Amino acid sequence: MLPLLVASQIREADAYTIAHEPISSVDLMERASKAFVGWFVNHFQDKKQTITIYCGTGNNGGDGLAVARILCDHGYCNIDVKITRFSEKESDGFKENLKRLRQTKITISEIKTKSKPPAEKAEIIIDALLGSGLNKPLAGDYKNLVEYLNGLQKTVVAVDVPTGFYADGEITKDAVALKADLVITFQQPKLNFLLPESGPYIRCWEAVNIGLNETFIQSLNTTYFFVEEADVRKLIRPRHKFSNKGTYGHALIIAGKDETMGAALLSASACAHAGAGLTTACIPQSGLVALNSSMPEVMAITRTDDKLPDIEWAKFSAIGIGPGLGNEPSTLKLVKALFKNYKRPVVIDADALNVLAENPKLLDKIPAESILTPHMKEFDRLFGEHDNWWQRLQTAKAKAAQYHINIILKNDYTITATPSGQLYFNSTSNAAMATGGMGDVLTGIITSLLAQKYSPQEACLLGIYIHGKAGDELALPNRLNVVLPTKIINQLPLTMAKLTA
């Protein structure tokens, strides 16, 4: 897993690399700037475009000065550099790169404190004003300049981090930061890139390797990790010759009511397509025809609102509960019966989560290592209102440890909080998947993986990745605006086969 570092740890990795490679600070800056330019020139190939690079006087500004020189070496001939003189401080890297830049023909100008920002006619703005070390809101000259640049509606490419944007920590709703079309960030994504608060400021990002010492990075104490395909390939198991339906477990999906049988069908179908040897759906009597018509592979236990179904709990390898159950008293009875009679980890979603929110004493009754799959509103109903996603991360970490459960907090980079206090960010999925029923599919997949004897943590990481990967395989190559949950379900066997190839 890729360890995700906070800004202070990234500075530690810089310092360690400088001391132990060894490499000078300015040469590491040069390497980073070359990595930036390497990505830039492959995606902005018109060398006649006009570019202005805004540089502060710290190391981020030094990167910007180096980028200007290296772009010039690549034949970009319409470059201006504007240096903000809002402080007397200059880093050594800035000083050296300014000296080198002055040996070129690139135009350099300065923006003084309290001066009106100069007119800007460039087609592309490269932001190298302030880097990842920012720890307070923008104010004064920097705030004024950023607001001016935001108003220009130019193409903005940020060096490492957009000016004013915190690499980690809480981002307030009224934060002022430069809005970047692209961020080319060094070594790895910053934590806040993976949270929804980044949306107004970062359209997309790309991490470029600058050669920081990987052994040292792996040694740092972090609770944040990024799950990539190589990690999933190590976890997923191929289906072996001479295996049979008993090899892959028997999953039970408790879901649906008269008006929401679709949720039950999606969840049960996803469970079967993700590889459970046997799948049974506990559904209302009225849904039996729909289930038999659409998924004859799935067995049924029927139930009524006034009586608990007769379930042989012990025969099931894994159980998922919640999609489309509704908020009737019968749902509370089902949740209580499940917790009383079944002591293995279960997957809890949708209306079953709402029952927990309304009956918080039940949180202590959840079987150890169970998996909760809330979206943002469900999470806040469970654990209280939050002002931002950074707060939700800390709450998820604390509650997962407190109740010895796994919490899947859904967003673009869906997060898994584990009982041991770790947070894993998923790297798959896309906006075409933002449609009703996707959560029901995810519940079915994870329940299926639990039935196949994956550990709860493995089921979380695999299930989220596979779900998003199936969506990526459908949406991205075909440029689809929307991918329906049924299409994801049908794609699952192929996606999983590719990951075991």
C-alpha positions in Angstrom: 0.0 0.0 0.0 1.2 3.5 -0.7 1.6 5.4 2.6 0.0 8.8 2.4 2.0 11.4 4.3 1.0 14.7 5.9 3.0 17.8 4.8 5.4 17.6 7.7 6.3 14.0 6.9 6.9 14.9 3.2 9.4 17.5 4.4 11.0 14.8 6.5 11.3 12.6 3.4 12.8 15.5 1.5 15.4 16.1 4.2 16.2 12.4 4.5 16.7 12.0 0.8 19.0 15.1 0.7 21.1 13.7 3.6 21.2 10.0 2.5 21.2 9.9 -1.3 23.0 12.2 -1.0 21.8 15.1 -3.1 21.8 18.8 -2.6 18.5 20.6 -1.9 18.7 22.6 -5.1 19.4 19.5 -7.2 16.4 17.8 -5.6 14.4 20.9 -6.6 15.8 20.5 -10.1 14.7 16.9 -10.2 11.2 17.8 -9.1 10.9 20.6 -11.6 12.0 18.2 -14.4 9.4 15.7 -13.4 6.8 18.5 -13.5 7.9 19.6 -16.9 8.0 16.0 -18.2 4.3 15.6 -17.5 3.4 19.2 -18.6 5.0 18.9 -22.1 3.2 15.7 -22.9 -0.2 17.3 -22.2 0.4 20.9 -23.3 2.1 20.3 -26.6 1.5 23.7 -28.3 4.8 25.4 -27.6 3.5 28.7 -28.9 1.0 29.1 -26.1 1.7 32.0 -23.8 2.6 31.0 -20.2 3.0 33.1 -17.1 4.6 31.5 -14.0 3.7 33.2 -10.7 6.5 32.5 -8.2 6.7 33.2 -4.5 10.1 33.5 -2.8 10.1 30.2 -1.0 10.9 26.7 -2.3 7.7 26.5 -4.3 8.7 29.7 -6.0 12.1 28.2 -6.6 10.4 25.2 -8.3 8.5 27.7 -10.5 11.7 29.4 -11.5 13.3 26.1 -12.4 10.2 25.1 -14.4 10.4 28.3 -16.4 14.0 27.6 -17.4 13.4 23.9 -18.2 10.3 24.7 -20.3 12.4 27.2 -22.2 14.9 24.4 -22.9 12.0 22.4 -24.3 11.2 25.1 -26.8 8.4 27.0 -25.0 9.3 30.5 -26.1 6.4 32.6 -24.7 7.1 32.5 -21.0 6.9 35.3 -18.5 7.8 35.0 -14.8 6.2 37.2 -12.2 7.7 37.1 -8.7 5.7 38.2 -5.7 7.7 40.4 -3.3 5.3 40.2 -0.4 8.1 39.3 2.0 11.8 39.9 2.4 12.4 36.2 3.0 14.0 34.1 0.2 14.8 30.4 0.4 18.3 29.3 -0.8 16.6 27.3 -3.5 14.7 30.4 -4.7 17.9 32.4 -4.8 19.9 29.9 -6.8 17.1 29.3 -9.3 16.6 33.0 -9.8 20.3 33.4 -10.5 20.1 30.6 -13.1 17.0 32.0 -14.7 18.6 35.4 -15.1 21.0 33.8 -17.5 18.1 33.1 -19.9 16.1 35.4 -22.1 12.9 34.9 -20.0 11.2 38.1 -18.9 11.1 38.5 -15.1 9.0 41.1 -13.4 8.0 41.6 -9.7 4.7 42.3 -8.0 5.2 44.5 -4.9 3.2 44.5 -1.8 -0.1 46.4 -1.9 0.3 47.0 -5.6 -2.4 46.3 -8.2 -1.9 42.9 -9.9 -0.6 43.4 -13.4 -2.8 42.7 -16.4 -2.6 39.1 -17.4 -2.9 38.0 -21.0 -1.3 34.5 -20.9 -3.3 31.5 -22.0 -1.8 29.3 -19.2 -0.9 30.3 -15.6 1.5 28.1 -13.7 1.0 28.6 -9.9 4.2 28.4 -7.9 3.4 31.0 -5.2 3.0 29.0 -2.0 3.6 25.3 -1.5 2.4 22.5 0.9 3.8 24.2 4.0 0.9 26.7 4.3 -0.8 26.4 7.7 -3.0 29.5 7.8 -5.6 31.1 5.6 -4.5 33.5 2.9 -4.7 37.1 3.7 -3.5 40.5 2.4 -1.6 40.6 -0.8 -1.7 36.8 -1.5 -5.4 36.7 -1.0 -5.9 39.7 -3.3 -3.7 38.2 -6.0 -5.4 34.8 -5.8 -8.9 36.3 -6.0 -7.7 38.3 -9.0 -6.3 35.2 -10.8 -9.4 33.2 -10.1 -11.5 35.9 -11.8 -9.5 35.6 -15.0 -10.8 32.1 -15.8 -7.5 31.0 -17.3 -6.1 27.5 -17.5 -4.2 27.1 -14.2 -1.6 24.4 -13.6 -0.3 24.3 -10.0 3.1 23.2 -8.9 2.6 20.6 -6.1 -0.3 22.3 -4.3 -2.6 25.2 -5.4 -1.8 28.4 -3.5 -4.0 28.7 -0.4 -5.0 25.0 -0.4 -4.0 23.0 2.7 -2.3 19.7 1.9 -4.0 18.2 5.0 -6.1 19.3 7.9 -9.5 21.1 7.9 -10.5 23.2 5.0 -13.2 25.8 5.9 -16.1 26.5 3.6 -15.0 30.1 3.0 -11.3 29.2 2.2 -9.6 31.2 -0.5 -7.4 29.2 -2.8 -6.3 29.3 -6.4 -8.6 27.2 -8.5 -6.4 24.8 -10.6 -7.4 22.9 -13.7 -4.5 20.6 -13.0 -2.2 20.0 -10.1 1.1 18.2 -10.9 2.1 17.2 -7.4 5.3 15.7 -6.2 5.8 12.0 -5.2 2.3 11.3 -4.0 -1.2 12.9 -3.7 -1.8 15.1 -0.8 -4.4 13.9 1.6 -6.9 16.7 1.0 -6.8 16.0 -2.8 -8.8 12.8 -1.9 -11.6 14.6 0.0 -14.6 16.4 -1.5 -13.5 19.8 -0.2 -10.9 19.7 -3.0 -13.6 19.8 -5.7 -14.0 23.6 -6.0 -10.2 24.0 -6.2 -8.8 21.0 -8.1 -10.3 19.7 -11.3 -7.7 16.9 -11.6 -4.3 16.0 -10.3 -1.3 13.9 -11.3 1.5 12.7 -9.0 5.0 12.6 -10.4 7.9 10.6 -8.8 10.7 12.9 -7.7 12.9 10.1 -6.2 12.3 10.5 -2.5 13.7 7.7 -0.5 11.0 5.0 -0.6 12.4 3.0 2.3 12.2 6.0 4.5 8.7 6.8 3.4 7.6 3.2 4.2 9.2 3.6 7.7 7.2 6.7 8.6 4.3 6.3 11.0 1.1 7.0 9.1 -2.4 5.8 9.3 -3.3 6.8 5.8 -2.9 4.6 2.7 -3.8 4.6 -1.0 -5.0 1.3 -2.5 -3.8 0.6 -6.0 -4.1 -2.2 -8.5 -0.9 -3.9 -7.4 -2.3 -4.1 -3.9 -5.5 -5.7 -5.0 -3.7 -8.3 -7.2 -1.9 -9.5 -4.1 -5.2 -9.9 -2.2 -7.6 -11.4 -4.8 -7.6 -15.2 -5.2 -8.2 -17.1 -8.5 -10.9 -19.8 -8.6 -9.2 -23.1 -8.6 -9.9 -26.3 -10.5 -12.0 -28.9 -8.5 -13.6 -26.1 -6.4 -17.3 -26.2 -6.1 -20.2 -24.0 -4.8 -19.4 -25.0 -1.3 -15.9 -23.6 -1.7 -17.2 -20.1 -2.1 -19.6 -19.9 0.8 -23.3 -19.2 1.3 -24.3 -15.5 1.5 -27.6 -14.1 2.8 -28.9 -10.7 1.7 -31.7 -9.3 3.9 -33.2 -6.5 1.9 -36.2 -5.0 0.1 -39.8 -4.2 0.8 -42.8 -4.0 -1.5 -41.8 -0.7 -3.0 -38.1 -1.2 -3.0 -37.5 -4.7 -4.3 -35.0 -3.2 -6.8 -32.5 -2.7 -4.0 -32.8 -6.3 -2.9 -32.4 -7.6 -6.5 -29.4 -5.4 -7.2 -27.7 -6.5 -3.9 -28.4 -10.2 -4.4 -27.4 -10.2 -8.0 -24.1 -8.4 -7.2 -23.4 -11.0 -4.5 -23.9 -13.8 -7.0 -21.9 -12.2 -9.8 -19.0 -11.4 -7.4 -18.6 -15.1 -6.8 -20.6 -16.4 -3.7 -21.1 -20.1 -4.1 -24.7 -19.8 -3.0 -26.8 -16.6 -2.5 -30.1 -16.4 -0.6 -32.2 -13.3 -0.4 -34.5 -12.6 2.5 -37.3 -10.6 0.9 -41.0 -9.8 1.4 -43.4 -12.4 0.1 -44.6 -9.9 -2.6 -41.1 -9.9 -4.1 -40.8 -13.6 -4.8 -42.0 -13.5 -8.4 -39.6 -10.6 -9.2 -36.7 -12.5 -7.7 -37.5 -15.7 -9.5 -37.9 -13.9 -12.8 -34.8 -11.8 -12.7 -32.4 -14.0 -10.7 -33.3 -17.7 -10.7 -29.8 -18.4 -9.4 -30.8 -16.8 -6.0 -32.7 -18.7 -3.4 -35.3 -17.0 -1.2 -36.5 -16.7 2.3 -39.8 -14.8 2.5 -40.9 -12.6 5.3 -43.8 -10.4 6.4 -43.9 -7.2 8.4 -45.7 -8.8 11.4 -43.5 -11.8 11.9 -39.7 -12.5 11.9 -38.6 -14.9 9.2 -37.4 -18.4 10.1 -33.7 -18.1 9.4 -31.1 -20.8 10.1 -28.5 -18.2 10.9 -25.6 -20.7 11.4 -25.7 -22.0 7.8 -24.7 -18.7 6.3 -21.0 -17.8 5.7 -21.8 -14.1 5.5 -24.8 -11.8 5.8 -25.6 -8.3 4.4 -28.5 -6.3 5.6 -30.2 -3.0 4.8 -30.8 -2.2 1.1 -34.4 -1.1 0.7 -35.6 -2.5 4.0 -37.4 0.7 5.0 -37.8 2.3 8.4 -40.7 0.1 9.7 -40.6 -1.5 13.1 -39.9 -4.8 11.4 -36.5 -3.5 10.3 -35.5 -2.9 13.9 -36.6 -6.4 14.8 -34.5 -7.9 12.0 -31.4 -6.0 13.0 -31.9 -7.1 16.7 -32.4 -10.7 15.6 -29.3 -10.6 13.4 -27.1 -9.3 16.2 -28.5 -11.8 18.7 -28.2 -14.9 16.6 -25.2 -14.3 14.3 -21.7 -13.5 15.7 -19.6 -13.4 12.5 -18.9 -10.1 10.8 -21.9 -8.7 8.9 -22.3 -6.0 6.2 -24.7 -3.2 7.3 -26.0 -0.7 4.8 -28.8 1.8 4.1 -31.9 1.4 6.3 -30.1 -0.9 8.7 -27.7 2.0 9.3 -30.7 4.3 9.9 -31.9 1.9 12.5 -28.5 2.1 14.3 -28.7 5.9 14.1 -32.1 5.9 15.8 -31.1 3.2 18.3 -27.4 4.0 19.2 -27.3 1.5 22.0 -27.3 -1.2 19.2 -23.8 0.0 18.2 -22.4 -2.0 21.1 -24.2 -5.1 19.8 -22.6 -5.2 16.3 -20.6 -8.3 15.8 -16.9 -7.6 15.9 -15.2 -6.6 12.6 -18.5 -6.0 10.9 -18.6 -3.6 8.0 -20.7 -0.4 7.9 -21.1 1.3 4.5 -22.6 4.8 5.1 -22.6 7.7 2.7 -22.0 11.2 4.2 -25.5 11.8 5.4 -25.8 8.3 6.9 -22.5 8.8 8.6 -23.5 12.0 10.2 -26.8 10.5 11.4 -24.8 7.8 13.0 -22.0 9.8 14.6 -23.1 13.4 14.7 -22.9 16.4 12.3 -19.5 17.4 10.9 -18.3 20.6 9.3 -15.9 19.0 6.9 -14.5 15.7 5.6 -11.3 16.0 7.6 -13.4 15.8 10.8 -15.2 12.8 9.4 -11.9 11.0 8.8 -11.0 11.5 12.5 -14.4 10.3 13.6 -14.3 7.3 11.4 -10.9 6.3 12.7 -12.1 6.7 16.4 -15.5 4.9 15.9 -14.0 2.0 14.0 -11.5 1.5 16.9 -14.2 2.1 19.6 -16.7 -0.5 18.3 -14.1 -2.8 16.6 -15.7 -2.4 13.2 -14.8 -1.4 9.7 -16.4 1.7 8.4 -16.7 2.4 4.6 -17.2 6.1 4.1 -18.3 6.5 0.5 -17.0 9.3 -1.8 -14.9 9.6 -5.0 -12.0 8.1 -3.1 -14.0 5.8 -0.8 -12.4 5.4 2.6 -12.2 2.3 4.8 -11.5 2.9 8.5 -10.4 -0.3 10.2 -10.5 -1.4 13.9 -6.7 -0.9 14.1 -7.0 2.8 13.3 -5.9 2.8 9.6 -7.6 4.7 6.8 -7.5 3.3 3.3 -8.4 5.5 0.2 -9.6 3.7 -2.9 -8.2 4.7 -6.3 -11.1 3.5 -8.6 -14.5 4.8 -9.6 -15.8 7.8 -11.6 -18.7 10.3 -11.8 -20.6 8.1 -14.2 -21.3 5.8 -11.3 -23.2 8.5 -9.3 -26.6 7.0 -9.6 -29.1 5.2 -7.4 -28.5 1.6 -6.6 -24.7 1.7 -6.6 -24.5 1.3 -2.8 -26.8 -1.8 -3.0 -24.3 -3.3 -5.5 -21.4 -2.6 -3.2 -23.1 -4.3 -0.3 -23.7 -7.4 -2.4 -20.1 -7.5 -3.5 -18.6 -7.1 0.0 -21.0 -9.7 1.4 -20.0 -12.1 -1.4 -16.3 -11.7 -0.6 -16.9 -12.3 3.1 -18.7 -15.5 2.2 -15.6 -16.5 0.2 -13.6 -16.3 3.4 -11.8 -13.1 2.7 -11.1 -11.2 6.0 -13.4 -8.2 6.7 -10.6 -5.8 5.8 -9.7 -7.6 2.6 -13.4 -7.7 1.7 -13.6 -3.9 2.1 -10.6 -3.1 0.1 -11.3 -5.6 -2.6 -15.0 -4.9 -2.8 -14.6 -1.2 -3.1 -11.8 -1.5 -5.7 -13.6 -4.1 -7.9 -16.8 -2.1 -7.8 -15.0 1.1 -8.9 -12.8 -0.7 -11.4 -15.9 -2.3 -13.1 -17.3 1.2 -13.4 -14.0 2.6 -14.9 -13.8 -0.2 -17.4 -17.3 0.6 -18.6 -17.4 4.4 -18.5 -13.9 5.6 -19.3 -13.0 3.9 -22.6 -16.6 4.4 -23.9 -16.8 8.0 -22.5 -20.2 7.2 -20.9 -21.9 9.9 -18.9 -23.8 7.4 -16.8 -23.2 3.7 -16.0 -26.2 1.9 -14.4 -25.8 -0.5 -11.5 -27.0 -3.5 -13.6 -24.1 -2.9 -16.0 -21.6 -2.9 -13.2 -23.0 -6.2 -11.9 -22.6 -7.9 -15.3 -19.1 -6.5 -15.6 -17.9 -7.9 -12.2 -16.9 -11.4 -13.4 -14.7 -10.0 -16.2 -13.2 -7.3 -13.9 -12.3 -9.9 -11.3 -10.9 -12.3 -13.9 -8.6 -9.6 -15.2 -7.3 -8.9 -11.7 -6.4 -12.6 -11.2 -4.7 -13.0 -14.7 
